[in-house]
Amino acid sequence: MGFHYAHKPAGAGANWLADQVAGHRAVLVEFAQRGAPTCRLEEPVLVKILKRYANRLTVVQSDVDASPEDAAAFDVSAVPTFVLFVDGVEKGRLAGFQSVDDLTRALDAALPPPG
């Protein structure tokens, strides 16, 4: 299968992000701001995370400038913010720059074992 990474498409409905969270077993949502330097630094980190958790994790990105309603609905006040959902339930939240090791520790603690 490989990895799953989705950006909220322009014009997507207000429920798009909630549908992503509900529609996958494990979802890491990155709330980001396209022009923010810290958010740009996260891009290579997310590529490594996607490869490491292939077939176990969907990563979804929501741009807080394009979709402020998502940030409000999920109580996000800083970027980047990562929110992990397992079976639709929030299992963890990290704000600010996160290294591969930071995200790996959080994901390993919250994700069900592979298999």
Residue, then its C-alpha position, 0 to 999 in steps of 0.5 A: m500500500g504505502f503511505h497516505y498523505a492528504h492536504k485539505p483541497a481548496g473548496a472542501g466542505a467544513n466536514w472534510l477534516a472530521d471525515q478524514v479523522a473518522g475515516h481512518r484507523a490512525v490519523l496524524v493531523e498537522f495544523a500548519q501555516r504554509g509560509a511559516p518557517t517552522c512549518r516548512l522545516e517539518e516537511p522532511v520530518l513528515v516524509k520520514i514519518l510517513k515512510r516509517y509508519a506506512n500502512r499504519l498511519t494517515v497524515v493529513q495537513s490543514d492550513v490554518d490560514a486557508s481553513p481557520e474553521d478547522a483550527a477553531a474546531f480542534d482548539v489549535s492556537a499555534v503552528p505547527t500543531f500535531v494531533l493524533f487520533v486513533d479510531g476517531v479519539e484524540k490520543g496525543r497533541l504536540a505543538g511547535f517543531q517536532s523532530v522525527d524522534d519526538l514524533t516517533r516517541a509520541l506515535d509509538a506510545a499511542l498507536p496500536p501495535p502493527g499487525 
